[in-house]
Amino acid sequence: MKDKRLFQLGQRIRYKRLERGYSQEDLEEKSMVSVRTISEIERGNTDIRYTNLLQIAEALGMTASELLDFKL
């Protein structure tokens, strides 16, 4: 069974990516995280590495803390 928190984080990343008009390929280019990894993260199928979280957050113009703050 998927971890609900990982799924929520993945959905938040997907939402923020789409909000900015980025495809997964665009996010890959900006974050240097592979499309395959981004896809797995967005579906909640893998635990996100801290370095990937930082790179994705920066590419989305956010901090890791903002990405992880589900109260926003």
URSULHU-V596234 format. One record per helix or strand of 3 or more residues. SS is the DSSP state (a for helix, b for strand). FROM is the first residue (numbers start at 1). TO is the last residue. If there is no record, write none. Layout:
# URSULHU-V596234
<<SS,FROM,TO> <SS,FROM,TO>>
This chain:
# URSULHU-V596234
<<a,4,19> <a,24,31> <a,35,42> <a,50,59> <a,64,68>>
